[in-house]
Structure formats: structure tokens, C-alpha cells
Amino acid sequence: MIIRRCSTKGAFEVIPDSKDSKLDFSSIKDRFKINFEIPSLIIFDFDVYSVSCFKNGKILIKNCDSETVAEKIVEVLYNG
């Protein structure tokens, strides 16, 4: 998995290693209050961060300036 600072500098982008990496949208929807949803994307708040999860496994964590925090969020989203 690649975690890198987005060009906006106020977000981190998470790109899965494999095209087979898929997020479990059902699990995420059970654990978080979803702000926006379409079949390929859900957006929700994780603490003070706005998180966009794409069906292909990509994640965008906005308002985040720490790679360590981004890694912890990714761990929670992929592994419960």
C-alpha cells in the first residue's frame, strides 16, 4: 500500500498495492456516519478528518498532515 501526501498538502492519498484490494463498504457504513454515498464512493468523518473511500480501494484523507495518523486510519478501515 502506498500512502503519500496529496498535491494539496492538506491530505493524504492511499493507493492499494493490488487491484484486488477492495474496501468493505458495508463494514465502514456500519461503523461510521456516512455524509455522502454513491455506488463507487463513500465520504464520512473519522474524528476530525474527512475520508473519501473509493470502491477500488483508494482512500483520500483530508485535513490530515501526519502520515502516522493516515496509516492508523487506513489500518482501521482495512482491518476493522
TAMO-V300814 format. One record per residue. N is the residue number from 1. RES is the residue in three letters. SS is DSSP state (H for helix, E for strand, C for the rest). PHI is phi in whole degrees, 0 to 359 (none if undefined). NEAR is the number of other ideal C-beta (glycine too) atoms within 12 Angstrom. Layout:
BEGIN
N:RES:SS:PHI:NEAR, N:RES:SS:PHI:NEAR
END
This chain:
BEGIN
1:MET:C:none:22, 2:ILE:E:254:20, 3:ILE:E:241:28, 4:ARG:E:220:21, 5:ARG:E:292:20, 6:CYS:C:286:24, 7:SER:C:298:10, 8:THR:C:285:15, 9:LYS:C:68:13, 10:GLY:C:250:18, 11:ALA:E:209:27, 12:PHE:E:242:36, 13:GLU:E:250:29, 14:VAL:E:243:35, 15:ILE:E:240:21, 16:PRO:C:293:23, 17:ASP:C:293:13, 18:SER:C:239:11, 19:LYS:C:292:11, 20:ASP:C:279:9, 21:SER:C:286:22, 22:LYS:C:233:21, 23:LEU:C:278:33, 24:ASP:C:272:19, 25:PHE:H:301:25, 26:SER:H:300:16, 27:SER:H:296:17, 28:ILE:H:296:30, 29:LYS:H:295:19, 30:ASP:H:287:13, 31:ARG:H:261:20, 32:PHE:C:229:27, 33:LYS:C:279:15, 34:ILE:E:278:22, 35:ASN:E:270:18, 36:PHE:E:206:17, 37:GLU:E:210:20, 38:ILE:E:227:14, 39:PRO:C:306:9, 40:SER:C:256:17, 41:LEU:E:206:23, 42:ILE:E:230:33, 43:ILE:E:234:26, 44:PHE:E:208:30, 45:ASP:E:263:20, 46:PHE:E:240:32, 47:ASP:C:60:17, 48:VAL:C:264:14, 49:TYR:E:255:28, 50:SER:E:266:25, 51:VAL:E:241:39, 52:SER:E:248:35, 53:CYS:E:246:41, 54:PHE:E:257:26, 55:LYS:C:302:22, 56:ASN:C:282:20, 57:GLY:C:102:27, 58:LYS:C:290:30, 59:ILE:E:228:42, 60:LEU:E:239:34, 61:ILE:E:248:39, 62:LYS:E:270:28, 63:ASN:C:65:23, 64:CYS:C:247:33, 65:ASP:C:240:18, 66:SER:C:233:19, 67:GLU:H:296:20, 68:THR:H:298:14, 69:VAL:H:296:24, 70:ALA:H:301:33, 71:GLU:H:298:22, 72:LYS:H:294:22, 73:ILE:H:297:35, 74:VAL:H:300:32, 75:GLU:H:302:17, 76:VAL:H:296:25, 77:LEU:H:290:36, 78:TYR:H:276:23, 79:ASN:H:243:14, 80:GLY:C:77:13
END
